[in-house]
Amino acid sequence: MEMNKLVKGLILAGAMVAGGSAMAATQGTLGGTSQGDIDIDVTVGDQIQITALQDITGSHVPGNDFTGSSTACVYTNNPTGNYDVTMTSSNPGAGNVFQLSDGSTTVVYSISYDDGNSTAAMLSGQVNTTFDNADTASVTCGGTPQSSIDIVVPAANLDVVGAGTYSDVVTILVAPR
C-alpha cells in the first residue's frame, strides 16, 4: 500500500514538472555593466466573499407566521458566477432542520436562499449547488446585494411556546464552483 502511494506520488510529481511552465532566470555577465532577467508568475486561485448580511429580529404576533429577511452580496472572481451555499444552524434538529432555542425549548423554522436567479429551501449543514448569480465585477455588488436569506417561523410553532427569546445563529458558507 505504501509503495503504491509512493509510485503515485512520483508519477504526479513527474507530470507536474513536465507540464509546468519553464522559468529560468537569465544571469548577467561580468563587465562594465551586467544585465539579468527574472520571470515573475503570480497564481490567483478562486476567491469568494459574502457581505451585506443583516441580523433578523422581531416580535411574534399571535396567529401569524414570523417572517424575516437578510440581504447578501456574494462576489467571486470566477467568471461563471457559480457557487455553493451551506447554512448551518447552531441548534440543528432531526432531519437537519433549523431551530430557534431559548435554552430549553426549540422551535422549528424554515430558511431559504435566493441568489436573484433561483431560490432553494435549505437544510442545516447541507450543501446546495444551484446558485449561479454571484457578482463577478464588484466585491460590494455595486452597493446592491443580489441575494436574500428568508426565514419563516410558522405561527403554529410559536403560538404554543412560553414567553421568551428564541434564537439561532446560522453560519453561511459560500464556496466557488
C-alpha positions in Angstrom: 0.0 0.0 0.0 2.8 2.4 0.9 4.7 1.5 -2.3 1.5 2.3 -4.3 1.3 5.7 -2.7 5.0 6.4 -3.4 4.6 5.4 -7.1 1.5 7.6 -7.5 3.4 10.5 -5.8 6.4 10.1 -8.2 4.1 9.9 -11.2 2.3 13.1 -10.1 5.5 14.9 -9.4 6.9 14.0 -12.8 3.7 15.2 -14.5 3.9 18.5 -12.7 7.5 19.1 -13.8 6.7 18.1 -17.4 3.5 20.2 -17.6 4.7 23.2 -15.6 6.0 26.4 -17.2 9.7 26.7 -17.6 11.1 29.5 -15.5 14.7 30.3 -15.7 16.4 33.5 -14.6 19.0 34.8 -17.0 22.3 35.6 -15.3 24.3 38.6 -16.1 27.9 38.5 -17.3 31.0 40.2 -15.8 31.7 43.6 -17.4 31.2 47.3 -17.1 27.5 46.7 -16.7 25.6 43.5 -16.2 22.0 42.6 -17.0 19.9 39.7 -15.9 16.3 38.8 -16.2 13.8 37.1 -13.8 10.4 35.7 -14.6 7.6 36.5 -12.3 4.4 34.5 -12.1 1.6 35.1 -9.6 -1.2 32.5 -9.4 -4.5 33.7 -8.1 -6.9 31.0 -7.0 -10.7 31.1 -6.8 -11.9 33.7 -4.3 -15.3 34.4 -2.9 -16.8 36.7 -0.3 -20.2 37.1 1.3 -21.1 40.5 2.8 -24.2 42.8 3.4 -25.7 40.3 5.9 -28.2 41.6 8.4 -29.5 40.1 11.7 -33.2 39.1 11.6 -35.1 40.2 14.8 -38.7 40.9 15.7 -41.6 40.1 17.8 -44.2 37.4 17.2 -47.8 38.4 16.6 -50.1 35.5 17.8 -51.8 33.7 15.0 -49.3 35.0 12.4 -46.1 33.4 10.9 -43.0 35.3 11.8 -41.1 36.1 8.6 -37.8 37.9 8.2 -35.1 38.5 5.6 -31.5 39.4 5.3 -29.7 40.7 2.2 -26.5 39.0 1.0 -23.9 40.1 -1.5 -21.8 37.3 -2.9 -18.7 38.1 -5.0 -16.5 35.7 -6.8 -13.6 36.1 -9.2 -14.8 33.0 -11.0 -16.3 34.4 -14.3 -19.1 31.9 -14.3 -20.6 33.3 -11.0 -21.4 29.8 -9.9 -21.2 29.0 -6.2 -22.4 26.6 -3.5 -24.1 27.6 -0.2 -24.1 25.7 3.0 -26.1 27.1 6.0 -25.6 25.5 9.4 -27.8 26.1 12.5 -26.3 26.3 15.9 -29.4 24.4 17.1 -29.9 21.7 14.3 -32.8 19.3 14.7 -33.5 15.8 13.5 -33.5 15.8 9.7 -31.2 18.8 9.6 -34.0 21.3 10.3 -33.3 24.7 11.6 -34.4 25.5 15.1 -34.7 28.5 17.4 -34.0 27.8 21.1 -34.4 29.6 24.4 -32.0 27.2 26.0 -34.6 24.5 26.8 -37.3 24.7 24.2 -36.8 24.6 20.4 -38.9 26.0 17.6 -38.6 24.7 14.1 -38.4 27.2 11.3 -37.6 27.2 7.6 -34.9 29.1 5.8 -34.4 29.7 2.0 -31.7 31.3 -0.1 -32.4 33.3 -3.2 -29.5 34.4 -5.4 -31.6 36.5 -7.6 -32.0 33.8 -10.2 -33.2 30.8 -8.2 -34.5 30.0 -4.7 -33.8 26.9 -2.7 -35.0 25.7 0.7 -32.0 24.9 2.9 -31.3 22.1 5.4 -28.7 22.7 8.1 -25.2 21.5 7.1 -26.3 20.5 3.6 -24.5 21.9 0.5 -26.8 23.5 -2.1 -25.2 23.7 -5.6 -27.9 25.6 -7.5 -26.6 29.1 -7.4 -25.1 30.9 -10.4 -25.6 34.7 -9.8 -22.5 35.9 -7.8 -21.3 39.3 -8.7 -18.1 38.9 -10.7 -17.3 42.6 -11.1 -17.6 44.2 -7.6 -16.8 42.8 -4.1 -19.6 45.1 -2.8 -22.1 44.1 -5.5 -22.1 47.7 -6.6 -23.9 48.6 -3.4 -26.9 46.4 -4.3 -26.8 42.9 -2.8 -28.3 40.4 -5.3 -29.2 37.7 -2.8 -31.5 37.2 0.1 -31.9 34.8 3.0 -35.5 34.4 4.1 -37.0 32.7 7.2 -40.5 31.6 8.1 -41.4 30.5 11.7 -44.9 29.1 11.5 -47.5 30.6 13.9 -48.4 27.0 14.9 -44.8 26.6 16.3 -44.7 30.0 18.1 -48.2 30.1 19.5 -47.5 27.0 21.7 -44.3 28.0 23.4 -43.7 30.1 26.5 -42.7 33.7 26.6 -39.0 34.3 26.0 -36.5 35.0 23.3 -35.8 32.1 20.9 -32.6 32.4 18.9 -30.4 30.7 16.4 -27.0 31.5 14.8 -26.9 30.5 11.2 -23.4 30.2 9.7 -23.4 30.8 5.9 -20.6 29.3 3.9 -20.2 30.1 0.3 -17.7 28.3 -2.0 -16.8 28.9 -5.6 -17.9 26.3 -8.1 
